[in-house]
């Protein structure tokens, strides 16, 4: 092929379907989530607002946290960041995680000495059960378990003291305060540990410390945080898929731009592969605006165009690539969604019977298709809706919560006929 052809692109595939990785082209979103964070930073000394960002897998929560982190640092806040796992539901692992997180925060500051630094060091030791600053020492928890210390509030007090002393060091270093960004926060499900964390932050703030807590996670986070603090501590934010409507003065929606504009960033006018706008609109529709699904479509189609030495991604290439797209989505996305849902195989097999019905489908349609009993189907749909969060209900109609999930269920779980 001629050296100027599209197979010799200088920057490679512009699409990146990997969880937590920011794509080369960051599609426009509503500015509301970032603006809410900016407002919370600006007015934190008045309102002490903490944020909870909720959205399904692959919708862009981690990318939004990246923006939060950059904004906070630009506004002279110190940022501590952690990805939570189920391991942190263990009492000792939770205490260790918080100790290391706050220690890393202070490690970002110029080396401090004197009374403030000693107070923070003593508080760090108090999280391990050693006697620290006098106020904590009076609690008398030497040799006691974390669970016992949660019961009498001594762990909360030790954690609040540590946050307070960390915030004092932050201010002494001419910073405005401390922001803690906790991703995958739905994994921390122990109500006692959640309450301990929230009340420690609340107590530190009441004493004058500027410690903002931001949690990001999948929808179960809403229930776990509401149980722990009654839903009053956090300002909720729901992260939606990319918008598919064209705004006034624009020619393409953000979901379409995620494909067309990403392609335009690569190569030169004579070497780049272009994305047909009509094809991009069809993909955006099929993906429901979901960023990860859009990235997967783009990644596969770009690779196909390179392999076939095509200058444009169009409807014809989309149809020829559907099997490969489905395989990549199954491997990269839908299997993860199913695993995270903890749904039973029998329920997934039953739900796969709904795939040929399209959306929405009704109880009666699914019962006719699956042959399930009234009671069995009612219980299964209840689990799939409330526990696994794979479906939702509007009136008497059922919908899949994840775009394209019906196709995956049909491929992976449909009973043989």
Secondary structure as UniProt FT lines:
FT   TURN            3..4
FT   HELIX           6..8
FT   TURN            19..20
FT   HELIX           32..42
FT   HELIX           44..47
FT   STRAND          50..54
FT   TURN            57..58
FT   HELIX           61..74
FT   TURN            75..76
FT   STRAND          77..83
FT   HELIX           86..89
FT   HELIX           91..107
FT   HELIX           114..126
FT   TURN            127..129
FT   HELIX           134..137
FT   TURN            138..139
FT   TURN            142..143
FT   HELIX           146..151
FT   TURN            152..153
FT   HELIX           154..172
FT   TURN            173..174
FT   STRAND          177..183
FT   HELIX           185..187
FT   HELIX           191..206
FT   TURN            207..208
FT   STRAND          211..217
FT   HELIX           220..229
FT   TURN            230..231
FT   STRAND          234..238
FT   TURN            248..249
FT   HELIX           254..264
FT   TURN            269..271
FT   STRAND          274..275
FT   HELIX           277..287
FT   TURN            288..289
FT   HELIX           291..308
FT   STRAND          312..313
FT   HELIX           315..320
FT   HELIX           322..329
FT   HELIX           330..334
FT   HELIX           335..341
FT   HELIX           345..352
FT   TURN            353..354
FT   HELIX           355..357
FT   STRAND          361..362
FT   HELIX           363..370
FT   HELIX           374..382
FT   HELIX           383..387
FT   STRAND          391..394
FT   TURN            395..396
FT   STRAND          397..400
FT   TURN            403..404
FT   HELIX           405..412
//
